[in-house]
Amino acid sequence: MDWGLGNPNKTAALIAMMMVAVWGLAFIRRWGFWLALTLFAGLGVCLVHTFSRGGMVALFFGMIPLLWMAWRCRISRVQIIGLVIAAWVVIGAAVGFQAHQRYTQGIIQEDRSITNRLAIWEMAPQMMRDAPGGWGIGNSGNAYCQWYQPLDRTEGYRTLVNSHLTWLVELGLLGRYAYLLFWLVVLTLCIPSSKQLWLAIPLGIWIIFGTSAVFSSVAESKPLWILPLLSLVVVIVYRAKQAQWLDWRLWCLPPSLAAILLVSIMLCPSPATTAPVYFTQGVIYVGDRNPESFLLYERSLFGNQPGRTFRHFMSEKEVSEFALIMNAESIPENKEGKLILGGKLTPDCLDQIRDRAIRYDKITVINPTFTPRQLFVELPDIDKINVIFGEFFHQGPKSVWEQSFPDAVMTLQGVGSYIPTWPAICTGSSNYEGI
């Protein structure tokens, strides 16, 4: 069951939040309790049908404020019996759908969906330390697969299968702090009291939403934000009209706790990585922040996952450090060392590269589709440049490069546009002819 959301975990999060939200009916009319109970049981059957373990765990934690509310409201014995019957209806549905077999996976025998998640999550603190400015929105899964995933695993990930860790890794330090502060402020606003018992409902909704986001990337779904945000608006409007705000001393807790939580997460140990990296300002420094080679990434030359390619190469040969530049505007200025570039660079990229490239000690151009005059205002000395063409690459102006830099152009045998052994060129661990 996915209700059109495309993912049963997202559907489970929505259903669990609705199971808490319906108890608002109990405050409207005397019969509202029984209507809420009926809807609660029906939605519980739907939740079971999603087979989402994360949804069930989220519901468990989200029900804690409601149980406190029920205890403070001193519900009648008949109402307690009704709650017990509703619980048994949900349990019976779980048995009928054989969902209990799914819920117990990972306890008796190994479950890959659990172990894979744990392997990803334990690397999140290291990913945060390696990128103080963040890996960029939408890049967490790719960064994990390239630089942190064990090389014997080939699963692809778009996120870290955890909304909170995904955004903490993708955001910079200030963004991480603001994200944690947002959650703590919301939970603080929803704290109920003996005079505001109904606040247990929005608190339960946010707890379910936050807990669901731990087990999957459900918070990326915009429709799932509607119910939590509506409940938050109701809370804020109520507190504003009634002038019932929390004590100012309580408001000191969210900023302090957010800082403590962020530091705690970033200090958590992670398994050792095969290639230590540091990402800043669009450049991934591998092994050292003062590398000998700077590689401008171009997909057709270096493939979709250059990080994994380089780590495979490192496992076989001892190589020196290098830097992977993700876009032309990120090329460091006034750097010593070797700059490696080529492929299908647009005129805009060439304009951004032109003034910076000439400052490097050595320039290696691989399979260029552009001419020397498009790259350089004035041609550099021939001993400063190397030009490499694949044997089966016929899209570039090879003859123009040979005329401009005689004796600097060489051919790699048996390759075309993609250069499978580019780490050897990058690190200088092998001569070009023997690759």
Buried (B, 14 or more C-beta within 10 A) or exposed (E): BBBEBEBBBBBBBBBBBBBBBBBBBBBEEEEBBBBBBBBBBBBBBBBBBBBBBBBBBBBEBBBEBBEBBBEEBEBEEEBEEBBEEBEEBBEEBBEEBEBEEBBEBBEEEEBEEBEBBEBBBBBBBBBBEBBEBBBBEEBBBBBBBBBBBEEEEEEEBBBBBBBBBBBBBBBBBEBBBEBBBEBBBBBBBBBBEEEBBBBBBBBBBBBBBBBBBBBBBBBBBEEBEEBBBEBBEBBEEBBEEEEEEEEEEEEEEBBEBBEEBBEEBBEEEBEEBEBBBBBBEBBBBBBEEEBBBBBBBBEBBBBEBBBBBBBEBBEEEEBBBBBBBBEBEBBBEEBEBBBBBBBBBEEEBBEBBBEBBBBBEBBBBBBBBBBBEBBBEEEBEEEBBBBBBBEEBEBBBBEBBBEBBEEBBEBBEEBBBBBBBBBBBBBBBBEBEEB
